[in-house]
Amino acid sequence: MAPFGTIYSYATNPRVNRAMIIADMNGLEIEIPAFTMRETNRTPEFLSKFALGKVPAFEGADGFCVTESIAIATYFAKSGPKADQLLGADPKTQALITQWACFSEGELFNNAFIPIAMVVMKLYTFDEKRFNDHIVGLEKDVKYLETSLKGGKKFLVGDKLTMADLMVTSLLYHAFKHIVDAEMRKELPNLVAYMQAFAAVPGHKKYYGELEFCETRITAQS
């Protein structure tokens, strides 16, 4: 099978992991070359294709280039036999899946990733107010997810895995590892069960590894 294209990004990028699961579901072969953040994406060759230097970035075997994680995931999803399952076969289902994709990239990414980027990854200067605001925001986000999964729902939209699940779970792996601690999880039985079921699938474990639960959340002193 000829490669469908190439994704450029740093290792362990959750936005790439979810796109790769979609690619596997659709039988697409994606290459991921060695990449050094702030070096590879600043070369003239890279910038000639992706002017903002952002990742993930995708270059198709046919020369088609696209950035932004929702756009990449959607392109992969539409490019194979699982398109209707992943993106929905009717306007209402498609709208709900897009809703969750936007929630993931807006609410969930900011509230789950930024505190981790401050304390664990040291990508941002620590700002106590900003850190606390995002933690409060994440608490609201996971309660919203808990309510959305009431009744033991296995998927966010419909009765099969869709891009909605892949978008949301990609960030929850990190949230559960660093922020959603034992005390919080007591009030999230539906969300915990949802994540455990997702993490048990070999095709998901291939990219994310084991689902980890923290006992206490990160703090400024972590």
N, C-alpha and C positions, 0 to 999 in steps of 0.2 A: 504494500500500500504506500503510495507516494505521500509525503508529508503535506498536510493541509496548510501549514504555515508555522510561524515562529512567534513565541511570546517572549518579550524582553522584560525582565524584572529581577529584583533582588530575591534571594532564597527565602522561603517560608512566607511569602506574601499571601495572605488569606484570599485576596482577590484573584490570585492566579489559581489557587487550589480549587475554588468553586468552578472556575472556567474549565479546568482540566477534568473535573468530574463530568461536566456537561459534554466535553469533547469525547470522553470515554463512552458515555451513553450513546453518542451519535456515531461512534466508530471513526472519529477524526484523529489523525496522528499529528501531534503538536510537538515541535522541537523547542527546548528551553536551553539556550546556550549559556555559557558562563557570563556573569554580569557583575560589575562592580558599581554600586550606587555612587553617584557624583563623579564617576569617571566615564563609564561606558555611555551614559546618557548625556554626556557633554561633548562627545566627539562630533566632528563635522558630519560624519556619515550618519550617525543617529539623528542629529538635529535636522538633517536634510529630509528625513522621513517624518519625524515627530518634532515639530518646531518648539514645543514647550518643554521637551525633555522629560515628560512625565511617564511614569510606569504604573500599571502594566501598559505595554504597547504591543500591538499585534501587526505582523506583516504576513500577508498570505502568500502562498506559492505563486499566485498570479500577479503579485505586486500590490494588491489591495492593502492599505494601511488604515488602522483605526485605533483610537485610544479611548479612555474612560471605561471603567470596569463593567458598567451595565451594558454599554454598547458591545463590548467584546463578548460578554456572556450571552447576550441576545443573538449576536451573529452566529456563535457556535450552536446555540440552541436551534436556530432556524435552518441550519445547514445539514440536517440529518433526519432520520426517520422518527426521532422522538420529539420533534418540534411541537406537535399539538399537546403532548403530555407536559412538556417543560414550560410552554408559554401559554397554553390554553387554546381551546378550539372555538371559543365564542367570545364576543366582546366583553361580557361581564367577567368571565374568568380571567381573561387577559388583563382587564383593568385591576382586578384584585392582586394578580401576580405583580403587576407593575407597582401597585401601592406598596407591597412588601419590599420590593427592590429599592424603592425610594426611601422607605423607612430604614432599611439597612444602611444605605449609603449616607443618609442624613443623621437621623436620631442615633441609631445604634453605633455607627462608626465613630461619631464624635464622642458620645458618652462612654463607650467601652474602650476605644483606642487611645484617646488623648491622655487619660490618667496613666495608662500603662506606658505610653510613650514618654511621659514625664518622669515616672519613677523607675520603671524597669529598663526601658530602652535608652533613656537619657537623651532623647531626641529633642525635647523641649526643655526650656528653663522651668523649674518648678514654680508654680503659682498657686498658692494655697486656695484662694477663692475660686479660681478656675477649676482646680482639682475637685474641690467639694461640690461645686455646681454640677460638674459632669457626673459625679457619683450619685447625686440626688436624681439627675436625669436618667441614669441607668436604672436606678431603683424603680422609677416610673415605667421605663421601657420593659423591664422584665415582668412587671405586674400586668402590663398590657398584653404581653405574650401569654402569660399564665391564663388570663381571662379568655384570650382567643383560642386557647387549646382546651378549654373546659370540656368535660364529658369524655376525656381520654382521646381526643382527636390525635391522629398520627401525623397529619399534614396540615399546613396552614390554609391551603386552598384545595378543596376537593378530596378525593380519596387516593391520590397517587402523588409521588414526589414531583414537585415542580421547581422552577427556578426560585420561587419565593422561599422555599425551605433552604435551598443552597445558598442564597444570599444571606439569610438570617443566621444560619448555623455557623457560617464561616467566621463570624465575629463572636458568637457565643462561646466558641472553644476558648478564646482568649479571655473573655469575661469570666467564665467559670474557673479558669486557672488562676486568675489574679484578683478578682473583685467579688464575684457572687459567692460569698463564703457560706459556711455551714448554717449560720443564723438566718441568712437570707433564704437559703434553700428550703428551710422548713415551711415557708409560705409559697413554695413554687413546685408542688409535686407534679403538676402536669408538664411544666417546662423541663424539669429534670428527667422525667420519663421520656419525653420527646427527644431530648439530647442523647440520652443513653441508647435509644433505639436507632437514632441516626448514626451514632458513633460505632455501633456494632456491625455495620455493613462493611464488608472487606474493601469495597471500592471507595469508601469514604476514609477508612482507616489508612489506606494506601497513601493518602496525601496529608492527613492530619495527625496520624499516630493515635495514641490512646487519649481518651477524654480524661482530663485531670480536674479534680475538685480541690480548691483551696479551703483550708480550715478557717483562716482569718484573711481578710482583704489586705491589699497593699496599703501602705501609708507613706507619708513623707519620709519616714525613717527606714523604709524597707530597703 
